[in-house]
């Protein structure tokens, strides 16, 4: 390589570093920022299961039943007056309450709220009762819970 060729090559590198190189770096940075923005648009939580779900025939729920449907975050109860579906989502900050069989109530593990078997708050900080969901009977005789429809607390389904 001659001295002149070597200067030309250095000049090319210099030109690249001062001109084209910076442009390439800038475009790369813009591209990465764009990818970050697109990634930010993706939902970061898993979708909830369907709002409606079948729970079986009424015979599966004799008086005294308390059956927890963990995935759906609902408990189905049946007492002498009928059946009802209570949300297990705490009305304070959304933790999942657990059924306390020995105390016959629902307890929230996060901040200590407590609820009666009917979902009424007996200990704060939960600001209100647990939601009640609609239960309907399908033509097949199966019962279905619809978590998209809340009903007034105490509205039991006679079965
Ligand atoms: S989330 Fe249940 S008491 Fe806070």
Backbone and ligand atoms as CSV (ligand in chain L), in Angstrom:
chain,resi,resn,atom,element,x,y,z
A,1,UNK,N,N,0.856,-1.174,0.000
A,1,UNK,CA,C,0.000,0.000,0.000
A,1,UNK,C,C,0.901,1.236,0.000
A,2,UNK,N,N,0.632,2.151,-0.937
A,2,UNK,CA,C,1.436,3.370,-1.012
A,2,UNK,C,C,1.031,4.314,0.104
A,3,UNK,N,N,1.834,5.358,0.294
A,3,UNK,CA,C,1.521,6.328,1.349
A,3,UNK,C,C,0.217,7.065,1.046
A,4,UNK,N,N,0.027,7.340,-0.262
A,4,UNK,CA,C,-1.189,8.050,-0.671
A,4,UNK,C,C,-2.432,7.182,-0.426
A,5,UNK,N,N,-2.299,5.869,-0.762
A,5,UNK,CA,C,-3.439,4.966,-0.524
A,5,UNK,C,C,-3.766,4.879,0.956
A,6,UNK,N,N,-2.700,4.857,1.769
A,6,UNK,CA,C,-2.910,4.802,3.208
A,6,UNK,C,C,-3.636,6.046,3.706
A,7,UNK,N,N,-3.249,7.238,3.172
A,7,UNK,CA,C,-3.949,8.482,3.559
A,7,UNK,C,C,-5.409,8.442,3.128
A,8,UNK,N,N,-5.616,7.919,1.878
A,8,UNK,CA,C,-6.995,7.824,1.390
A,8,UNK,C,C,-7.847,6.929,2.286
A,9,UNK,N,N,-7.214,5.815,2.700
A,9,UNK,CA,C,-7.955,4.876,3.559
A,9,UNK,C,C,-8.277,5.524,4.908
A,10,UNK,N,N,-7.291,6.261,5.495
A,10,UNK,CA,C,-7.536,6.957,6.757
A,10,UNK,C,C,-8.641,7.984,6.587
A,11,UNK,N,N,-8.579,8.652,5.421
A,11,UNK,CA,C,-9.598,9.654,5.148
A,11,UNK,C,C,-10.978,8.997,5.105
A,12,UNK,N,N,-11.028,7.821,4.462
A,12,UNK,CA,C,-12.307,7.118,4.404
A,12,UNK,C,C,-12.802,6.742,5.793
A,13,UNK,N,N,-11.916,6.259,6.635
A,13,UNK,CA,C,-12.316,5.913,7.998
A,13,UNK,C,C,-12.766,7.154,8.754
A,14,UNK,N,N,-12.012,8.247,8.559
A,14,UNK,CA,C,-12.345,9.489,9.254
A,14,UNK,C,C,-13.717,9.978,8.798
A,15,UNK,N,N,-13.925,9.902,7.477
A,15,UNK,CA,C,-15.202,10.336,6.931
A,15,UNK,C,C,-16.341,9.481,7.505
A,16,UNK,N,N,-16.042,8.197,7.565
A,16,UNK,CA,C,-17.071,7.298,8.101
A,16,UNK,C,C,-17.398,7.645,9.558
A,17,UNK,N,N,-16.348,7.827,10.360
A,17,UNK,CA,C,-16.553,8.071,11.784
A,17,UNK,C,C,-17.221,9.410,12.049
A,18,UNK,N,N,-16.899,10.403,11.220
A,18,UNK,CA,C,-17.479,11.728,11.466
A,18,UNK,C,C,-18.807,11.924,10.755
A,19,UNK,N,N,-19.066,11.148,9.757
A,19,UNK,CA,C,-20.294,11.343,8.992
A,19,UNK,C,C,-21.214,10.150,9.054
A,20,UNK,N,N,-20.922,9.187,8.229
A,20,UNK,CA,C,-21.779,8.011,8.102
A,20,UNK,C,C,-21.891,7.207,9.376
A,21,UNK,N,N,-20.829,7.112,10.145
A,21,UNK,CA,C,-20.851,6.336,11.387
A,21,UNK,C,C,-21.844,6.900,12.387
A,22,UNK,N,N,-21.825,8.182,12.527
A,22,UNK,CA,C,-22.774,8.806,13.461
A,22,UNK,C,C,-24.207,8.651,12.986
A,23,UNK,N,N,-24.370,8.747,11.663
A,23,UNK,CA,C,-25.722,8.563,11.121
A,23,UNK,C,C,-26.222,7.153,11.399
A,24,UNK,N,N,-25.326,6.165,11.206
A,24,UNK,CA,C,-25.701,4.778,11.487
A,24,UNK,C,C,-26.050,4.593,12.959
A,25,UNK,N,N,-25.214,5.180,13.841
A,25,UNK,CA,C,-25.473,5.058,15.276
A,25,UNK,C,C,-26.803,5.710,15.643
A,26,UNK,N,N,-27.075,6.869,15.050
A,26,UNK,CA,C,-28.329,7.575,15.335
A,26,UNK,C,C,-29.534,6.753,14.887
A,27,UNK,N,N,-29.429,6.205,13.665
A,27,UNK,CA,C,-30.546,5.384,13.172
A,27,UNK,C,C,-30.751,4.152,14.052
A,28,UNK,N,N,-29.653,3.561,14.497
A,28,UNK,CA,C,-29.756,2.404,15.388
A,28,UNK,C,C,-30.448,2.768,16.691
A,29,UNK,N,N,-30.089,3.912,17.247
A,29,UNK,CA,C,-30.706,4.333,18.513
A,29,UNK,C,C,-32.193,4.601,18.333
A,30,UNK,N,N,-32.544,5.245,17.231
A,30,UNK,CA,C,-33.960,5.517,16.953
A,30,UNK,C,C,-34.719,4.204,16.781
A,31,UNK,N,N,-34.095,3.271,16.081
A,31,UNK,CA,C,-34.729,1.958,15.881
A,31,UNK,C,C,-34.963,1.243,17.193
A,32,UNK,N,N,-33.990,1.271,18.085
A,32,UNK,CA,C,-34.142,0.603,19.388
A,32,UNK,C,C,-35.231,1.272,20.209
A,33,UNK,N,N,-35.292,2.602,20.140
A,33,UNK,CA,C,-36.342,3.306,20.876
A,33,UNK,C,C,-37.705,2.931,20.326
A,34,UNK,N,N,-37.790,2.785,19.004
A,34,UNK,CA,C,-39.057,2.382,18.390
A,34,UNK,C,C,-39.473,0.999,18.826
A,35,UNK,N,N,-38.520,0.069,18.880
A,35,UNK,CA,C,-38.837,-1.285,19.344
A,35,UNK,C,C,-39.293,-1.257,20.795
A,36,UNK,N,N,-38.668,-0.437,21.597
A,36,UNK,CA,C,-39.071,-0.322,23.000
A,36,UNK,C,C,-40.488,0.195,23.122
A,37,UNK,N,N,-40.849,1.146,22.268
A,37,UNK,CA,C,-42.206,1.685,22.312
A,37,UNK,C,C,-43.222,0.624,21.928
A,38,UNK,N,N,-42.927,-0.162,20.897
A,38,UNK,CA,C,-43.843,-1.218,20.474
A,38,UNK,C,C,-43.986,-2.258,21.579
A,39,UNK,N,N,-42.862,-2.619,22.210
A,39,UNK,CA,C,-42.930,-3.598,23.291
A,39,UNK,C,C,-43.777,-3.067,24.432
A,40,UNK,N,N,-43.748,-1.756,24.649
A,40,UNK,CA,C,-44.542,-1.165,25.717
A,40,UNK,C,C,-46.029,-1.240,25.467
A,41,UNK,N,N,-46.425,-1.448,24.203
A,41,UNK,CA,C,-47.846,-1.520,23.885
A,41,UNK,C,C,-48.438,-2.899,24.161
A,42,UNK,N,N,-47.575,-3.912,24.326
A,42,UNK,CA,C,-48.094,-5.259,24.570
A,42,UNK,C,C,-48.657,-5.349,25.981
A,43,UNK,N,N,-49.780,-6.048,26.171
A,43,UNK,CA,C,-50.310,-6.207,27.527
A,43,UNK,C,C,-49.328,-6.986,28.390
A,44,UNK,N,N,-49.160,-6.580,29.613
A,44,UNK,CA,C,-48.209,-7.227,30.509
A,44,UNK,C,C,-48.882,-8.162,31.500
A,45,UNK,N,N,-50.175,-8.381,31.359
A,45,UNK,CA,C,-50.871,-9.323,32.231
A,45,UNK,C,C,-51.541,-10.372,31.366
A,46,UNK,N,N,-51.732,-11.528,31.924
A,46,UNK,CA,C,-52.429,-12.574,31.186
A,46,UNK,C,C,-53.909,-12.252,31.170
A,47,UNK,N,N,-54.590,-12.560,30.078
A,47,UNK,CA,C,-56.020,-12.288,30.035
A,47,UNK,C,C,-56.763,-13.121,31.067
A,48,UNK,N,N,-57.806,-12.547,31.596
A,48,UNK,CA,C,-58.643,-13.244,32.563
A,48,UNK,C,C,-59.407,-14.347,31.833
A,49,UNK,N,N,-59.707,-15.448,32.525
A,49,UNK,CA,C,-60.558,-16.439,31.869
A,49,UNK,C,C,-61.931,-15.830,31.588
A,50,UNK,N,N,-62.716,-16.521,30.793
A,50,UNK,CA,C,-64.025,-16.009,30.412
A,50,UNK,C,C,-64.826,-15.578,31.626
A,51,UNK,N,N,-65.641,-14.550,31.445
A,51,UNK,CA,C,-66.462,-14.055,32.542
A,51,UNK,C,C,-67.527,-15.081,32.933
A,52,UNK,N,N,-67.915,-15.930,31.979
A,52,UNK,CA,C,-68.953,-16.920,32.253
A,52,UNK,C,C,-68.320,-18.300,32.381
A,53,UNK,N,N,-68.795,-19.046,33.357
A,53,UNK,CA,C,-68.299,-20.422,33.480
A,53,UNK,C,C,-69.358,-21.295,34.133
A,54,UNK,N,N,-69.386,-22.555,33.699
A,54,UNK,CA,C,-70.363,-23.509,34.217
A,54,UNK,C,C,-69.831,-24.113,35.505
A,55,UNK,N,N,-70.751,-24.351,36.437
A,55,UNK,CA,C,-70.334,-24.925,37.718
A,55,UNK,C,C,-70.968,-26.287,37.991
A,56,UNK,N,N,-71.793,-26.753,37.057
A,56,UNK,CA,C,-72.407,-28.066,37.242
A,56,UNK,C,C,-73.865,-27.955,37.637
A,57,UNK,N,N,-74.502,-29.088,37.888
A,57,UNK,CA,C,-75.923,-29.083,38.248
A,57,UNK,C,C,-76.111,-28.718,39.726
A,58,UNK,N,N,-77.314,-28.273,40.082
A,58,UNK,CA,C,-77.577,-27.878,41.471
A,58,UNK,C,C,-77.322,-29.002,42.475
A,59,UNK,N,N,-77.516,-30.263,42.027
A,59,UNK,CA,C,-77.313,-31.391,42.949
A,59,UNK,C,C,-75.874,-31.455,43.473
A,60,UNK,N,N,-74.953,-30.851,42.738
A,60,UNK,CA,C,-73.548,-30.857,43.179
A,60,UNK,C,C,-73.295,-29.901,44.344
A,61,UNK,N,N,-74.340,-29.144,44.725
A,61,UNK,CA,C,-74.169,-28.141,45.771
A,61,UNK,C,C,-75.220,-28.314,46.870
A,62,UNK,N,N,-75.080,-29.334,47.699
A,62,UNK,CA,C,-76.042,-29.510,48.788
A,62,UNK,C,C,-75.931,-28.365,49.793
A,63,UNK,N,N,-76.963,-28.203,50.618
A,63,UNK,CA,C,-76.951,-27.152,51.640
A,63,UNK,C,C,-75.689,-27.295,52.492
A,64,UNK,N,N,-75.029,-26.173,52.706
A,64,UNK,CA,C,-73.783,-26.168,53.483
A,64,UNK,C,C,-72.538,-26.165,52.621
A,65,UNK,N,N,-72.721,-26.246,51.303
A,65,UNK,CA,C,-71.562,-26.263,50.401
A,65,UNK,C,C,-70.870,-24.907,50.345
A,66,UNK,N,N,-69.555,-24.939,50.391
A,66,UNK,CA,C,-68.715,-23.773,50.077
A,66,UNK,C,C,-67.641,-24.308,49.135
A,67,UNK,N,N,-67.776,-23.992,47.857
A,67,UNK,CA,C,-66.847,-24.541,46.865
A,67,UNK,C,C,-66.085,-23.403,46.196
A,68,UNK,N,N,-64.757,-23.461,46.309
A,68,UNK,CA,C,-63.906,-22.405,45.754
A,68,UNK,C,C,-63.496,-22.766,44.331
A,69,UNK,N,N,-63.688,-21.835,43.413
A,69,UNK,CA,C,-63.201,-21.951,42.035
A,69,UNK,C,C,-62.021,-20.985,41.920
A,70,UNK,N,N,-60.832,-21.538,42.159
A,70,UNK,CA,C,-59.632,-20.682,42.261
A,70,UNK,C,C,-59.333,-19.915,40.986
A,71,UNK,N,N,-59.369,-20.610,39.843
A,71,UNK,CA,C,-59.013,-19.938,38.595
A,71,UNK,C,C,-59.956,-18.784,38.289
A,72,UNK,N,N,-61.240,-18.983,38.604
A,72,UNK,CA,C,-62.229,-17.949,38.314
A,72,UNK,C,C,-62.342,-16.928,39.439
A,73,UNK,N,N,-61.690,-17.216,40.574
A,73,UNK,CA,C,-61.689,-16.323,41.747
A,73,UNK,C,C,-63.109,-16.093,42.274
A,74,UNK,N,N,-63.837,-17.198,42.396
A,74,UNK,CA,C,-65.226,-17.149,42.855
A,74,UNK,C,C,-65.468,-18.303,43.825
A,75,UNK,N,N,-66.301,-18.058,44.821
A,75,UNK,CA,C,-66.750,-19.134,45.696
A,75,UNK,C,C,-68.256,-19.281,45.538
A,76,UNK,N,N,-68.691,-20.520,45.404
A,76,UNK,CA,C,-70.116,-20.809,45.326
A,76,UNK,C,C,-70.553,-21.353,46.683
A,77,UNK,N,N,-71.572,-20.749,47.241
A,77,UNK,CA,C,-72.080,-21.175,48.546
A,77,UNK,C,C,-73.550,-21.555,48.388
A,78,UNK,N,N,-73.954,-22.502,49.221
A,78,UNK,CA,C,-75.385,-22.819,49.283
A,78,UNK,C,C,-75.769,-22.975,50.741
A,79,UNK,N,N,-76.785,-22.211,51.129
A,79,UNK,CA,C,-77.346,-22.372,52.464
A,79,UNK,C,C,-78.820,-22.735,52.319
A,80,UNK,N,N,-79.559,-22.699,53.402
A,80,UNK,CA,C,-80.957,-23.139,53.357
A,80,UNK,C,C,-81.828,-22.225,52.499
A,81,UNK,N,N,-81.339,-21.013,52.186
A,81,UNK,CA,C,-82.132,-20.067,51.384
A,81,UNK,C,C,-81.799,-20.113,49.897
A,82,UNK,N,N,-80.697,-20.730,49.530
A,82,UNK,CA,C,-80.345,-20.802,48.119
A,82,UNK,C,C,-78.855,-20.746,47.878
A,83,UNK,N,N,-78.511,-20.512,46.600
A,83,UNK,CA,C,-77.087,-20.473,46.204
A,83,UNK,C,C,-76.675,-19.044,45.899
A,84,UNK,N,N,-75.383,-18.804,46.043
A,84,UNK,CA,C,-74.842,-17.502,45.663
A,84,UNK,C,C,-73.373,-17.637,45.289
A,85,UNK,N,N,-72.927,-16.716,44.441
A,85,UNK,CA,C,-71.547,-16.708,43.960
A,85,UNK,C,C,-70.886,-15.417,44.437
A,86,UNK,N,N,-69.809,-15.568,45.192
A,86,UNK,CA,C,-69.101,-14.419,45.755
A,86,UNK,C,C,-67.718,-14.300,45.126
A,87,UNK,N,N,-67.359,-13.085,44.788
A,87,UNK,CA,C,-66.006,-12.827,44.268
A,87,UNK,C,C,-64.983,-13.029,45.380
A,88,UNK,N,N,-63.838,-13.560,44.991
A,88,UNK,CA,C,-62.734,-13.715,45.946
A,88,UNK,C,C,-61.736,-12.569,45.841
A,89,UNK,N,N,-62.084,-11.561,45.076
A,89,UNK,CA,C,-61.174,-10.414,44.903
A,89,UNK,C,C,-61.491,-9.372,45.966
A,90,UNK,N,N,-60.514,-9.120,46.805
A,90,UNK,CA,C,-60.699,-8.164,47.903
A,90,UNK,C,C,-61.009,-6.773,47.351
A,91,UNK,N,N,-61.919,-6.092,47.999
A,91,UNK,CA,C,-62.322,-4.766,47.530
A,91,UNK,C,C,-61.373,-3.665,47.998
A,92,UNK,N,N,-60.316,-4.044,48.721
A,92,UNK,CA,C,-59.320,-3.038,49.095
A,92,UNK,C,C,-58.375,-2.806,47.925
A,93,UNK,N,N,-57.442,-3.726,47.710
A,93,UNK,CA,C,-56.475,-3.547,46.614
A,93,UNK,C,C,-56.422,-4.745,45.682
A,94,UNK,N,N,-57.407,-5.625,45.764
A,94,UNK,CA,C,-57.506,-6.688,44.768
A,94,UNK,C,C,-56.792,-7.991,45.065
A,95,UNK,N,N,-56.313,-8.182,46.275
A,95,UNK,CA,C,-55.735,-9.485,46.614
A,95,UNK,C,C,-56.845,-10.537,46.627
A,96,UNK,N,N,-56.449,-11.789,46.595
A,96,UNK,CA,C,-57.426,-12.879,46.593
A,96,UNK,C,C,-57.669,-13.321,48.033
A,97,UNK,N,N,-58.913,-13.223,48.466
A,97,UNK,CA,C,-59.254,-13.642,49.822
A,97,UNK,C,C,-59.314,-15.167,49.876
A,98,UNK,N,N,-59.122,-15.706,51.068
A,98,UNK,CA,C,-59.177,-17.159,51.240
A,98,UNK,C,C,-60.329,-17.510,52.164
A,99,UNK,N,N,-60.874,-18.683,51.936
A,99,UNK,CA,C,-61.970,-19.149,52.781
A,99,UNK,C,C,-61.391,-19.732,54.059
A,100,UNK,N,N,-61.832,-19.204,55.191
A,100,UNK,CA,C,-61.388,-19.679,56.505
A,100,UNK,C,C,-62.484,-20.579,57.054
A,101,UNK,N,N,-62.306,-21.875,56.860
A,101,UNK,CA,C,-63.350,-22.844,57.225
A,101,UNK,C,C,-63.626,-22.847,58.727
A,102,UNK,N,N,-62.598,-22.768,59.547
A,102,UNK,CA,C,-62.802,-22.845,60.998
A,102,UNK,C,C,-63.546,-21.625,61.533
A,103,UNK,N,N,-63.362,-20.474,60.909
A,103,UNK,CA,C,-64.033,-19.248,61.369
A,103,UNK,C,C,-65.271,-18.929,60.526
A,104,UNK,N,N,-65.502,-19.723,59.474
A,104,UNK,CA,C,-66.633,-19.480,58.580
A,104,UNK,C,C,-66.643,-18.036,58.067
A,105,UNK,N,N,-65.570,-17.648,57.424
A,105,UNK,CA,C,-65.470,-16.298,56.873
A,105,UNK,C,C,-64.396,-16.287,55.786
A,106,UNK,N,N,-64.232,-15.135,55.135
A,106,UNK,CA,C,-63.179,-14.940,54.140
A,106,UNK,C,C,-62.151,-13.960,54.700
A,107,UNK,N,N,-60.880,-14.306,54.578
A,107,UNK,CA,C,-59.790,-13.476,55.087
A,107,UNK,C,C,-58.919,-13.012,53.932
A,108,UNK,N,N,-58.510,-11.763,54.001
A,108,UNK,CA,C,-57.565,-11.269,52.991
A,108,UNK,C,C,-56.156,-11.340,53.573
A,109,UNK,N,N,-55.242,-12.010,52.877
A,109,UNK,CA,C,-53.885,-12.169,53.407
A,109,UNK,C,C,-53.034,-10.906,53.301
A,110,UNK,N,N,-53.483,-9.934,52.525
A,110,UNK,CA,C,-52.611,-8.773,52.270
A,110,UNK,C,C,-52.629,-7.743,53.403
A,111,UNK,N,N,-53.805,-7.271,53.785
A,111,UNK,CA,C,-53.862,-6.219,54.807
A,111,UNK,C,C,-54.856,-6.549,55.912
A,112,UNK,N,N,-55.321,-7.793,55.939
A,112,UNK,CA,C,-56.097,-8.253,57.084
A,112,UNK,C,C,-57.592,-8.039,57.051
A,113,UNK,N,N,-58.158,-7.619,55.940
A,113,UNK,CA,C,-59.617,-7.469,55.901
A,113,UNK,C,C,-60.283,-8.823,56.109
A,114,UNK,N,N,-61.463,-8.778,56.710
A,114,UNK,CA,C,-62.230,-9.999,56.933
A,114,UNK,C,C,-63.660,-9.768,56.453
A,115,UNK,N,N,-64.266,-10.859,55.970
A,115,UNK,CA,C,-65.605,-10.776,55.393
A,115,UNK,C,C,-66.435,-11.951,55.920
A,116,UNK,N,N,-67.724,-11.709,56.102
A,116,UNK,CA,C,-68.614,-12.787,56.522
A,116,UNK,C,C,-68.828,-13.751,55.355
A,117,UNK,N,N,-69.561,-14.816,55.614
A,117,UNK,CA,C,-69.894,-15.774,54.556
A,117,UNK,C,C,-70.748,-15.130,53.466
A,118,UNK,N,N,-71.377,-14.000,53.769
A,118,UNK,CA,C,-72.154,-13.287,52.764
A,118,UNK,C,C,-71.317,-12.207,52.075
A,119,UNK,N,N,-70.062,-12.102,52.465
A,119,UNK,CA,C,-69.170,-11.132,51.836
A,119,UNK,C,C,-69.149,-9.758,52.486
A,120,UNK,N,N,-69.875,-9.600,53.616
A,120,UNK,CA,C,-69.881,-8.283,54.280
A,120,UNK,C,C,-68.556,-8.059,55.008
A,121,UNK,N,N,-68.065,-6.828,54.953
A,121,UNK,CA,C,-66.803,-6.490,55.616
A,121,UNK,C,C,-67.017,-6.452,57.126
A,122,UNK,N,N,-66.160,-7.154,57.854
A,122,UNK,CA,C,-66.202,-7.071,59.319
A,122,UNK,C,C,-64.915,-6.454,59.859
A,123,UNK,N,N,-63.906,-6.360,58.994
A,123,UNK,CA,C,-62.662,-5.726,59.419
A,123,UNK,C,C,-62.048,-4.998,58.220
A,124,UNK,N,N,-61.784,-3.704,58.402
A,124,UNK,CA,C,-61.154,-2.881,57.357
A,124,UNK,C,C,-59.704,-3.339,57.152
A,125,UNK,N,N,-59.050,-2.894,56.107
A,125,UNK,CA,C,-59.338,-1.674,55.331
A,125,UNK,C,C,-60.256,-1.843,54.112
A,126,UNK,N,N,-60.767,-3.022,53.832
A,126,UNK,CA,C,-61.657,-3.162,52.667
A,126,UNK,C,C,-62.815,-2.169,52.813
A,127,UNK,N,N,-63.077,-1.389,51.772
A,127,UNK,CA,C,-64.092,-0.334,51.875
A,127,UNK,C,C,-65.530,-0.814,51.678
A,128,UNK,N,N,-65.693,-2.023,51.128
A,128,UNK,CA,C,-67.064,-2.501,50.857
A,128,UNK,C,C,-67.066,-4.020,50.772
A,129,UNK,N,N,-68.276,-4.548,50.659
A,129,UNK,CA,C,-68.467,-5.996,50.613
A,129,UNK,C,C,-67.864,-6.598,49.346
A,130,UNK,N,N,-67.660,-7.916,49.396
A,130,UNK,CA,C,-67.245,-8.640,48.196
A,130,UNK,C,C,-68.400,-8.635,47.196
A,131,UNK,N,N,-68.067,-8.649,45.911
A,131,UNK,CA,C,-69.105,-8.645,44.865
A,131,UNK,C,C,-69.839,-9.983,44.829
A,132,UNK,N,N,-71.096,-9.901,44.480
A,132,UNK,CA,C,-71.895,-11.091,44.205
A,132,UNK,C,C,-72.143,-11.145,42.716
A,133,UNK,N,N,-72.061,-12.354,42.146
A,133,UNK,CA,C,-72.252,-12.509,40.705
A,133,UNK,C,C,-73.529,-13.284,40.406
A,134,UNK,N,N,-74.047,-13.030,39.213
A,134,UNK,CA,C,-75.283,-13.681,38.784
A,134,UNK,C,C,-75.051,-15.168,38.517
A,135,UNK,N,N,-75.985,-15.973,39.004
A,135,UNK,CA,C,-76.019,-17.407,38.686
A,135,UNK,C,C,-77.293,-17.646,37.886
A,136,UNK,N,N,-77.180,-18.338,36.759
A,136,UNK,CA,C,-78.371,-18.670,35.980
A,136,UNK,C,C,-78.356,-20.149,35.642
A,137,UNK,N,N,-79.518,-20.644,35.277
A,137,UNK,CA,C,-79.650,-22.054,34.911
A,137,UNK,C,C,-79.739,-22.171,33.394
A,138,UNK,N,N,-78.879,-22.984,32.820
A,138,UNK,CA,C,-78.882,-23.199,31.374
A,138,UNK,C,C,-79.972,-24.216,31.012
A,139,UNK,N,N,-80.401,-24.255,29.737
A,139,UNK,CA,C,-81.405,-25.244,29.315
A,139,UNK,C,C,-81.007,-26.680,29.665
A,140,UNK,N,N,-79.730,-26.946,29.714
A,140,UNK,CA,C,-79.253,-28.294,30.045
A,140,UNK,C,C,-79.414,-28.631,31.529
A,141,UNK,N,N,-79.764,-27.633,32.331
A,141,UNK,CA,C,-79.879,-27.860,33.772
A,141,UNK,C,C,-78.615,-27.467,34.526
A,142,UNK,N,N,-77.537,-27.219,33.791
A,142,UNK,CA,C,-76.293,-26.779,34.420
A,142,UNK,C,C,-76.438,-25.342,34.928
A,143,UNK,N,N,-75.710,-25.048,35.975
A,143,UNK,CA,C,-75.684,-23.677,36.489
A,143,UNK,C,C,-74.490,-22.949,35.879
A,144,UNK,N,N,-74.677,-21.654,35.639
A,144,UNK,CA,C,-73.597,-20.858,35.067
A,144,UNK,C,C,-73.445,-19.568,35.870
A,145,UNK,N,N,-72.203,-19.213,36.133
A,145,UNK,CA,C,-71.900,-17.964,36.828
A,145,UNK,C,C,-71.413,-16.963,35.796
A,146,UNK,N,N,-71.896,-15.723,35.909
A,146,UNK,CA,C,-71.439,-14.660,35.014
A,146,UNK,C,C,-70.784,-13.571,35.855
A,147,UNK,N,N,-69.466,-13.524,35.773
A,147,UNK,CA,C,-68.722,-12.550,36.578
A,147,UNK,C,C,-68.816,-11.122,36.026
A,148,UNK,N,N,-69.421,-10.981,34.868
A,148,UNK,CA,C,-69.566,-9.626,34.327
A,148,UNK,C,C,-70.836,-8.956,34.851
A,149,UNK,N,N,-71.661,-9.747,35.573
A,149,UNK,CA,C,-72.907,-9.182,36.106
A,149,UNK,C,C,-72.894,-9.295,37.622
A,150,UNK,N,N,-72.792,-8.155,38.290
A,150,UNK,CA,C,-72.875,-8.153,39.757
A,150,UNK,C,C,-74.332,-7.947,40.150
A,151,UNK,N,N,-74.691,-8.543,41.260
A,151,UNK,CA,C,-76.060,-8.448,41.745
A,151,UNK,C,C,-76.024,-7.961,43.191
A,152,UNK,N,N,-77.139,-7.458,43.698
A,152,UNK,CA,C,-77.136,-6.969,45.080
A,152,UNK,C,C,-76.801,-8.093,46.056
A,153,UNK,N,N,-75.977,-7.735,47.040
A,153,UNK,CA,C,-75.609,-8.687,48.086
A,153,UNK,C,C,-76.879,-9.250,48.722
A,154,UNK,N,N,-76.945,-10.544,48.880
A,154,UNK,CA,C,-78.106,-11.188,49.500
A,154,UNK,C,C,-79.082,-11.763,48.492
A,155,UNK,N,N,-78.835,-11.591,47.199
A,155,UNK,CA,C,-79.731,-12.115,46.161
A,155,UNK,C,C,-79.368,-13.569,45.881
A,156,UNK,N,N,-80.015,-14.481,46.581
A,156,UNK,CA,C,-79.706,-15.899,46.427
A,156,UNK,C,C,-80.615,-16.546,45.398
A,157,UNK,N,N,-80.102,-17.576,44.782
A,157,UNK,CA,C,-80.856,-18.305,43.757
A,157,UNK,C,C,-81.468,-19.530,44.416
A,158,UNK,N,N,-82.794,-19.610,44.371
A,158,UNK,CA,C,-83.462,-20.796,44.906
A,158,UNK,C,C,-83.292,-21.939,43.923
A,159,UNK,N,N,-82.802,-23.060,44.385
A,159,UNK,CA,C,-82.625,-24.225,43.499
A,159,UNK,C,C,-83.274,-25.450,44.110
L,1,LIG,S1,S,-56.070,-6.119,49.494
L,1,LIG,FE1,FE,-57.330,-7.083,50.927
L,1,LIG,S2,S,-57.061,-5.954,52.719
L,1,LIG,FE2,FE,-55.804,-4.966,51.280
